[in-house]
Amino acid sequence: ANDYLLKPIRPEEVVTAVQRSAERWKAMAILSQHLPPEAGPKTHPHPQCAQEVLDAIQAGEPGLAESAARRYVEQISSQEQGDSLSLQMACIELAAATLHLPGSQGEGISFLYQELVRGVSIPGSDDRLPAQLADFARECAELTNRAGSDMGYRQVAAAKRYVEEHLPESITLKGISQNLFLSTAYFSRLFKEKTGENFSSYLAGRRIERAKLLLATTDLPIAEVAEANG
């Protein structure tokens, strides 16, 4: 057993584990919207501070994202009282949440995320965590800022936000195009160009992902899960 505990852990294994954790977070966030406050799931230890980091990244504010990330590490460090593993996982889980931000810059942020995981997985990297997360947050915000000047990315981000807010409802290509004041043909081409997949595939994928999360994390009957996913 001791030999197993000392077995080296590859960064890819950490990534997989954290992504599963991030999916659980997403499921809990969805469920908490339908539960009374006293029955809601356990929240993040510093939700406001974590949200400040994500908001700054999504707003494309590198300076604010960097300073918010440093505050986040300070607060988690204080709470965990020197537990380096908990601190590392908290930082990685926050970074994983950026992958699901509306309008997140796909491969760019995924690459930064992988680099962060590799960096914090190096033994003895605890002292560098504040700088590592701060750099990650700043670079993500810079990516968002550059893409923000591209109206197409902004329109696709708005479409993704609409999907997340209306998943239980009927969503059509025509309906979402009208919501964005775009022609159906133009929006269809734009979405494919900016994301690499067509809108119907994206919508189906989001609904399947949400259904899997609800089935795995709740006791809801299949019929109710289907209804909750439109």
Disulfide bonds with the S-S distance in Angstrom:
none
